[in-house]
Amino acid sequence: NMTPENIINDIATSDMLPVIVASVVFGICIKAQEDDGSPTVTIKLIQQVNDVVVACLMAVMKVAPFGVASIVFSTAATVDIEEAGKALAWYLLGMWAVMLFHVFVFYTTILVIGTGRNPFPYYKNLIPAVLMALGMSSSMATLPTTKQCAAKNGIRAEVRDLALSLGATINMDGSGIAFIFIPCWLCTVQ
């Protein structure tokens, strides 16, 4: 069901494929500029709607910590803290074990087989980026340091700029690992 029969109903029922198809077709068909080079009314409307949505999201983000804290406190009041603590400890231990395996076995194997490089100096040059990532918890915030480390490792500028910029946004191995562990942990707590 790729073509929307009723786009409003598709949005209301979260039937995303026809909404995406309609959005792509709409995006291709709209005219971006008038003959004099100024933005069209449609583009101005989209920009204004975008500004409103961003303002709403910013307002929600300001109060979101209070909502999250309320959920955490209400759950903490009904859960056995000792059992939750044990489950959390196992969760963290499992997460760290799998992530360390991923880095030191999987990535190292790819590095050695794919490039024939010694992994020890390679990883030594990555220490500033790893420390920055641990402190910032943000791939994008760590990106400049990561690019410097990649330069130290002899990776060409055009390769590191493209690969690291894309990797900071779409190569979320840690998130992929976490999304497996989080539901398991939540099941043990409930």
Residue pairs with C-beta under 8 A, 6 or more apart in sequence:
1 15
1 17
1 18
2 17
2 18
2 21
3 18
3 21
4 10
4 18
4 19
4 21
4 22
5 18
7 18
7 19
7 22
9 15
10 16
10 18
10 19
10 22
11 19
30 40
30 42
30 43
31 40
31 42
32 39
32 40
32 43
33 39
33 40
33 43
34 40
39 47
76 84
79 189
83 189
84 189
87 185
87 188
87 189
88 185
90 185
90 188
91 181
91 182
91 184
91 185
91 188
94 181
95 177
95 178
95 181
98 177
98 181
99 174
99 177
102 173
102 177
108 119
111 117
111 119
111 122
112 119
122 153
125 149
125 152
125 153
126 149
126 153
127 149
128 145
128 148
128 149
129 142
129 145
129 146
129 148
129 149
132 141
132 142
132 145
132 146
133 139
133 142
133 146
136 142
139 167
139 168
139 169
139 172
140 168
140 169
142 168
143 164
143 165
143 168
146 164
146 168
147 160
147 161
147 164
150 160
150 164
151 157
151 160
